[in-house]
Amino acid sequence: MFNLVQVLAGLALIFLLPGYTLVNVIFPRRGELDPEYDVVYRLALGMGLSVVVSIFVGFMLNAISDEESQYVRSGPLWLALSSLTGLFVLAGWFRGAYPGAGYIHPTLYRPTAESRSGVSGKKEFARKRALERLLKEREQLVVDLKKFAERSSDSNPQRQLYYRKRMDNTRERIDKVNEEIKKLQSDGV
């Protein structure tokens, strides 16, 4: 059992922790990499950066070792990777990547860059998504308006009246959509 714990801790230290904490230093805000799949991107980048950091630590330890003292062993590797991970955690905390640290003690709370700047990445993403939805809806309404205009030229008076009403309703909806689009565009600027 003890051997399994050592193996899992070693794998996490080599393949996850240094890179993940480095990603938190570089991108401290949640949703900064991607609003929906931020955790996936952080884990993937963290694994890749962990391998790179581990290789560089191995190179450095090999560069400073001589024939009498070999530093590329488990002890110095654990110490170097743990120290780097600790430094990355401190730098990430300083940049506001761990707002949950305030639950441990209130003095550990540091606001994220998102709350310091006042601009929310999630709000901006939601605004852009709503704008895209409204633009698609307006395009569809314009297509429907053309279709209703073609069908209103029918000789049947009831069908003409029906499609004219549909055209009027569609024009009203286009006007409302245009107002919403202008409002969203003015909020973003």
C-alpha positions in Angstrom: 0.0 0.0 0.0 2.8 2.4 0.9 4.5 1.7 -2.4 1.3 2.5 -4.3 1.0 5.9 -2.5 4.6 6.7 -3.4 4.1 5.8 -7.1 0.9 7.9 -7.3 2.6 10.9 -5.5 5.6 10.5 -7.8 3.4 10.5 -10.9 1.5 13.5 -9.8 4.7 15.4 -9.0 6.3 14.6 -12.3 3.2 14.7 -14.6 0.8 17.1 -13.1 1.5 19.4 -10.2 4.4 21.6 -11.5 2.7 22.3 -14.8 -0.8 22.8 -13.4 0.5 25.3 -10.9 2.5 27.0 -13.7 -0.7 27.3 -15.8 -2.4 28.9 -12.8 0.5 31.4 -12.6 0.2 32.2 -16.3 -3.7 32.2 -16.5 -5.0 33.1 -13.0 -8.6 33.8 -14.0 -11.1 31.0 -14.3 -12.5 30.9 -17.9 -9.5 32.7 -19.3 -8.4 29.7 -21.4 -11.9 28.7 -22.4 -15.2 29.6 -20.8 -16.6 26.1 -21.1 -13.7 23.7 -21.0 -11.3 25.6 -18.8 -10.5 22.7 -16.5 -9.8 20.4 -19.4 -7.4 22.9 -20.9 -5.7 23.5 -17.6 -5.1 19.8 -17.0 -3.8 19.2 -20.5 -1.5 22.2 -20.5 -0.5 21.3 -16.9 0.5 17.8 -18.0 2.5 19.0 -20.9 4.2 21.8 -18.9 4.9 19.3 -16.1 6.9 17.1 -18.4 8.8 20.0 -19.7 9.6 21.3 -16.2 10.6 17.8 -15.1 13.0 17.5 -18.0 14.5 20.9 -17.3 14.9 20.1 -13.6 16.7 16.8 -14.6 19.0 18.7 -16.9 19.8 21.3 -14.2 20.5 18.6 -11.6 22.7 16.7 -14.1 24.6 19.9 -14.9 25.4 20.7 -11.3 26.4 17.1 -10.4 29.9 15.9 -10.5 31.5 12.5 -10.2 31.4 12.4 -6.4 27.9 13.7 -5.9 25.1 12.6 -8.1 22.1 14.8 -7.9 19.9 13.0 -10.4 18.3 10.7 -7.8 14.9 10.5 -6.2 15.7 12.8 -3.2 17.0 15.8 -5.1 14.4 15.4 -7.8 11.6 15.4 -5.2 13.1 18.4 -3.5 13.5 20.4 -6.7 10.1 19.6 -8.2 8.4 20.2 -4.8 10.2 23.5 -4.4 9.2 24.6 -7.9 5.6 23.6 -7.3 5.6 25.6 -4.1 7.0 28.6 -5.8 4.4 28.3 -8.6 1.6 28.0 -6.0 2.9 31.2 -4.2 3.1 33.1 -7.5 -0.4 31.9 -8.5 -1.8 32.9 -5.1 -0.2 36.3 -5.5 -1.8 36.7 -8.9 -5.2 35.6 -7.5 -5.5 32.1 -9.0 -6.6 30.6 -5.7 -9.5 32.7 -4.3 -10.7 29.7 -2.3 -7.7 30.1 0.0 -9.8 32.7 1.8 -11.8 29.8 3.2 -8.7 28.6 5.1 -8.1 32.0 6.6 -9.5 35.4 5.6 -6.0 36.9 5.3 -5.1 34.4 2.5 -7.9 35.7 0.2 -6.6 37.5 -2.9 -9.1 38.7 -5.5 -8.7 37.4 -9.0 -7.7 39.7 -11.7 -11.2 39.4 -13.0 -12.7 41.0 -9.9 -10.0 43.6 -9.7 -10.6 44.8 -13.3 -14.4 44.6 -13.1 -14.7 42.8 -16.4 -16.0 39.2 -16.2 -14.9 36.7 -18.8 -18.1 34.7 -18.3 -20.2 37.9 -18.8 -18.4 38.8 -22.0 -18.7 35.2 -23.3 -22.5 35.3 -22.6 -22.8 38.7 -24.3 -21.0 37.4 -27.4 -23.1 34.2 -27.5 -26.4 36.2 -27.1 -25.2 38.5 -29.9 -24.5 35.6 -32.2 -27.9 34.1 -31.4 -29.6 37.4 -32.3 -27.7 37.7 -35.5 -28.7 34.2 -36.6 -32.3 34.9 -35.7 -32.3 38.2 -37.7 -30.9 36.3 -40.7 -33.7 33.7 -40.5 -36.3 36.5 -40.1 -35.1 38.2 -43.2 -35.3 34.9 -45.1 -38.8 34.4 -43.8 -39.8 37.9 -44.7 -38.7 37.3 -48.3 -40.6 34.0 -48.4 -43.8 35.7 -47.0 -43.4 38.5 -49.6 -43.3 35.9 -52.4 -46.3 34.1 -51.1 -48.4 37.2 -50.5 -48.6 37.8 -54.2 -51.0 34.9 -54.5 -54.4 35.6 -56.0 -56.3 34.3 -53.0 -57.3 37.3 -50.8 -57.3 35.3 -47.6 -53.8 34.0 -48.2 -52.6 37.5 -49.1 -54.1 38.9 -45.8 -52.5 36.0 -43.9 -49.0 36.5 -45.3 -49.2 40.3 -45.0 -49.9 39.8 -41.3 -47.0 37.4 -41.0 -44.8 40.0 -42.8 -45.9 42.7 -40.4 -45.2 40.4 -37.4 -41.8 39.5 -38.9 -40.9 43.2 -39.4 -41.8 44.0 -35.8 -39.6 41.1 -34.6 -36.7 42.2 -36.8 -37.0 45.7 -35.3 -36.9 44.2 -31.8 -34.0 42.0 -32.6 -32.1 45.0 -34.1 -32.8 47.0 -30.9 -31.4 44.1 -28.8 -28.3 43.8 -31.0 -27.6 47.6 -30.7 -28.0 47.3 -26.9 -25.6 44.4 -26.7 -23.1 46.1 -29.0 -23.2 49.3 -26.9 -22.8 47.3 -23.7 -19.6 45.7 -25.1 -17.9 48.9 -26.1 
